[in-house]
Amino acid sequence: MWSDDDVKAFISEQINYYGFEVSPEQSKQGTSPWKRWLWLEKHGFDFAYQSLEREIFSFRIGQDPSGALLEEERCLLLAVRNVMRQVLGLDALSADAREYMLSTVPISNWTHWASLARPFGPADRKPSEDADYTDVTDFAWDLMKRDKPDYIRVLCAVRDYNNDDPELFEDPYTINGTYRFNMAGSRSVMYSYVARHFVARSFDLFLPPGNLALYYAVSERFHASIDQRLMLEQADD
């Protein structure tokens, strides 16, 4: 199983990956996947609900998969999430939350067909530009409201974030130390983090899986609906 030293090494070597070398000072100003997850966790996003395995895999960019058992990978992410909670000044996860996290593999894990990077093939036929997938996007919204209603509020927090008043993080567990979160240019990425499980699941329930171009088209329509849908949700409240 993963030792405390393994967890510390993972955090220091992987969590702050930017795709290029940066100085510690540049790292304080940049926006890495770790900072996005940290911000989302702070605002109520269930980090474990997204793919446990996918995020471990993504954080290992440029390296071969560890070959560790799935249970060990979950234990690693559980430890990482507890570090996130320490940075945020939150209590450690309860025993029930730990047990649930270790026993659950979300439907949108990194083995989901739409999550695998590949070139388009003959089966990936683009839909017509006037194709209407409102039924799929509406279902994704309804699914989110039933399953994770707080995610509407998280999406609103992403939309309304003000870079003129950035949030400060004290983070002694990574190379950053103290840094300010900057949302500039990242709203679409943050929206995707929150919504992709529901878009993928809704697509699979309505349309034959496997057509990546069609999946991208439905995802684009969902993301194009976010700002207007959030206004409607707030008006209903």
C-alpha positions as CSV (number, residue, x, y, z in Angstrom):
1,M,0.0,0.0,0.0
2,W,1.0,3.6,-0.4
3,S,3.2,4.9,2.4
4,D,3.2,8.5,3.7
5,D,6.5,9.0,1.8
6,D,4.8,7.7,-1.4
7,V,2.0,10.3,-1.0
8,K,4.5,13.1,-0.3
9,A,6.5,12.2,-3.4
10,F,3.4,12.0,-5.6
11,I,2.2,15.4,-4.5
12,S,5.6,17.1,-4.9
13,E,6.4,15.5,-8.2
14,Q,3.0,15.2,-9.9
15,I,0.3,17.5,-8.6
16,N,2.0,20.6,-9.8
17,Y,2.6,19.4,-13.3
18,Y,2.3,22.3,-15.8
19,G,3.6,20.6,-19.0
20,F,6.8,22.7,-18.8
21,E,9.4,23.7,-16.3
22,V,8.6,26.6,-14.1
23,S,10.2,28.4,-11.2
24,P,8.7,28.2,-7.7
25,E,7.6,31.8,-8.1
26,Q,6.0,31.1,-11.5
27,S,4.2,28.1,-10.0
28,K,2.6,30.3,-7.4
29,Q,1.0,32.4,-10.2
30,G,0.2,29.6,-12.7
31,T,-2.9,27.4,-12.7
32,S,-2.2,23.7,-12.5
33,P,-4.8,20.9,-12.4
34,W,-4.1,20.6,-8.6
35,K,-5.1,24.2,-8.1
36,R,-8.3,23.7,-10.0
37,W,-9.2,20.6,-8.0
38,L,-8.3,22.4,-4.8
39,W,-10.5,25.4,-5.6
40,L,-13.4,23.2,-6.7
41,E,-13.1,21.1,-3.5
42,K,-13.2,24.3,-1.4
43,H,-16.4,25.4,-3.2
44,G,-18.3,22.1,-2.7
45,F,-17.2,19.9,-5.6
46,D,-16.9,16.2,-4.7
47,F,-13.4,15.5,-6.0
48,A,-13.9,11.7,-5.5
49,Y,-17.1,11.7,-7.6
50,Q,-15.1,12.3,-10.7
51,S,-12.9,9.5,-11.8
52,L,-10.5,8.4,-9.1
53,E,-8.4,6.4,-11.6
54,R,-8.5,9.0,-14.4
55,E,-7.0,11.8,-12.2
56,I,-4.3,9.5,-10.9
57,F,-3.5,8.6,-14.5
58,S,-3.6,12.2,-15.7
59,F,-1.3,13.4,-13.0
60,R,1.3,10.8,-14.2
61,I,1.7,12.5,-17.5
62,G,4.9,11.4,-19.2
63,Q,5.2,8.3,-17.1
64,D,4.1,4.7,-17.5
65,P,1.2,3.7,-15.3
66,S,2.3,2.5,-11.9
67,G,0.9,-1.0,-12.3
68,A,-0.5,-0.7,-8.8
69,L,-3.7,-2.5,-7.9
70,L,-6.9,-0.5,-8.4
71,E,-7.4,-0.5,-4.6
72,E,-3.9,1.0,-4.1
73,E,-4.6,3.7,-6.6
74,R,-7.8,4.6,-4.7
75,C,-5.9,4.7,-1.5
76,L,-3.4,7.1,-3.0
77,L,-6.2,9.5,-4.2
78,L,-7.9,9.2,-0.8
79,A,-4.6,10.3,0.8
80,V,-4.3,13.2,-1.8
81,R,-7.8,14.3,-1.1
82,N,-7.1,14.4,2.6
83,V,-4.1,16.6,1.9
84,M,-6.4,18.9,-0.1
85,R,-8.7,19.1,2.9
86,Q,-5.7,20.0,5.1
87,V,-4.8,22.8,2.8
88,L,-8.4,24.0,2.9
89,G,-8.5,23.7,6.7
90,L,-11.2,21.0,6.6
91,D,-11.5,18.0,8.8
92,A,-10.3,14.6,7.4
93,L,-12.9,12.5,5.7
94,S,-15.2,10.5,7.9
95,A,-14.9,6.7,8.1
96,D,-18.1,6.4,6.1
97,A,-16.8,8.8,3.4
98,R,-13.5,6.9,3.2
99,E,-15.3,3.6,2.9
100,Y,-17.6,4.9,0.1
101,M,-14.7,6.4,-1.8
102,L,-12.7,3.2,-1.7
103,S,-15.6,1.1,-2.9
104,T,-16.8,3.3,-5.7
105,V,-15.7,3.5,-9.3
106,P,-17.6,6.4,-11.1
107,I,-19.1,5.7,-14.4
108,S,-16.9,8.4,-16.1
109,N,-13.6,6.8,-15.1
110,W,-10.6,7.1,-17.4
111,T,-11.5,3.9,-19.3
112,H,-14.7,5.5,-20.6
113,W,-14.6,5.4,-24.4
114,A,-15.1,9.2,-24.7
115,S,-12.1,9.9,-22.4
116,L,-9.6,8.1,-24.5
117,A,-7.6,10.4,-26.8
118,R,-7.6,9.0,-30.4
119,P,-7.9,10.4,-33.9
120,F,-11.3,10.4,-35.6
121,G,-12.1,7.3,-37.6
122,P,-14.7,6.3,-40.2
123,A,-17.3,5.7,-37.4
124,D,-16.9,9.3,-36.0
125,R,-19.3,11.1,-38.3
126,K,-20.0,14.7,-37.5
127,P,-23.6,15.6,-37.1
128,S,-25.2,18.3,-39.1
129,E,-24.8,21.8,-37.7
130,D,-28.5,22.3,-37.1
131,A,-28.9,18.9,-35.2
132,D,-30.8,19.4,-32.0
133,Y,-29.7,17.6,-28.9
134,T,-31.7,19.5,-26.4
135,D,-33.2,16.3,-25.1
136,V,-29.7,15.1,-24.2
137,T,-28.5,18.3,-22.7
138,D,-31.7,18.8,-20.7
139,F,-31.4,15.3,-19.4
140,A,-27.8,16.0,-18.3
141,W,-29.0,19.1,-16.4
142,D,-31.9,17.1,-14.8
143,L,-29.5,14.3,-13.8
144,M,-27.1,16.7,-12.2
145,K,-30.0,18.4,-10.2
146,R,-31.2,15.0,-8.9
147,D,-27.8,13.5,-8.3
148,K,-25.6,16.4,-7.2
149,P,-27.8,19.5,-6.8
150,D,-25.0,21.5,-5.2
151,Y,-23.1,21.3,-8.5
152,I,-25.4,24.0,-9.8
153,R,-24.0,26.3,-7.1
154,V,-20.5,25.2,-7.9
155,L,-21.0,26.1,-11.6
156,C,-22.3,29.5,-10.5
157,A,-19.2,30.0,-8.3
158,V,-17.0,29.3,-11.4
159,R,-19.0,31.7,-13.5
160,D,-18.9,34.5,-11.0
161,Y,-15.3,34.2,-9.9
162,N,-13.6,37.6,-9.8
163,N,-9.8,37.7,-10.6
164,D,-9.6,41.1,-9.1
165,D,-10.2,39.5,-5.7
166,P,-8.3,36.2,-6.0
167,E,-8.5,33.6,-3.3
168,L,-5.3,32.9,-1.3
169,F,-4.1,29.4,-0.5
170,E,-1.6,28.4,2.1
171,D,-0.2,25.2,0.8
172,P,2.9,23.7,2.6
173,Y,2.4,20.3,0.9
174,T,3.6,21.3,-2.6
175,I,6.2,23.5,-4.2
176,N,3.8,26.4,-4.1
177,G,3.8,27.4,-0.5
178,T,1.4,30.4,-0.7
179,Y,-0.3,31.3,-4.0
180,R,-3.4,33.0,-5.4
181,F,-5.9,31.2,-7.5
182,N,-6.4,32.7,-11.0
183,M,-9.4,31.7,-13.0
184,A,-8.3,33.6,-16.2
185,G,-8.9,31.4,-19.2
186,S,-10.0,28.4,-17.2
187,R,-13.8,28.7,-16.8
188,S,-14.5,26.3,-19.6
189,V,-12.1,23.8,-18.1
190,M,-13.7,24.2,-14.7
191,Y,-17.1,23.7,-16.2
192,S,-15.9,20.5,-17.8
193,Y,-14.5,19.2,-14.5
194,V,-17.9,19.6,-12.9
195,A,-20.2,18.5,-15.7
196,R,-18.4,15.8,-17.7
197,H,-19.8,12.9,-15.7
198,F,-23.3,13.9,-16.4
199,V,-22.7,14.7,-20.1
200,A,-21.1,11.4,-20.7
201,R,-23.7,9.4,-18.9
202,S,-26.6,11.3,-20.6
203,F,-25.0,10.7,-24.0
204,D,-24.7,7.0,-23.4
205,L,-28.3,6.8,-22.4
206,F,-29.6,8.6,-25.5
207,L,-27.2,7.8,-28.3
208,P,-25.1,4.8,-29.5
209,P,-21.7,5.1,-27.8
210,G,-18.6,5.2,-29.8
211,N,-19.0,8.2,-32.2
212,L,-16.5,10.6,-30.7
213,A,-17.4,13.5,-33.1
214,L,-21.0,13.2,-32.0
215,Y,-20.1,13.1,-28.4
216,Y,-18.0,16.3,-28.8
217,A,-20.9,18.0,-30.5
218,V,-23.3,17.2,-27.7
219,S,-20.7,18.3,-25.1
220,E,-20.2,21.6,-27.0
221,R,-24.0,22.2,-26.9
222,F,-24.1,21.4,-23.2
223,H,-21.3,23.9,-22.5
224,A,-22.9,26.5,-24.7
225,S,-26.1,26.2,-22.5
226,I,-24.4,26.6,-19.1
227,D,-24.5,30.4,-18.6
228,Q,-28.2,30.7,-19.7
229,R,-29.2,27.6,-17.7
230,L,-27.6,29.0,-14.6
231,M,-29.5,32.2,-15.0
232,L,-32.8,30.2,-15.2
233,E,-31.9,28.1,-12.2
234,Q,-31.1,31.2,-10.1
235,A,-34.4,32.8,-11.3
236,D,-36.3,29.7,-10.2
237,D,-34.7,29.9,-6.7
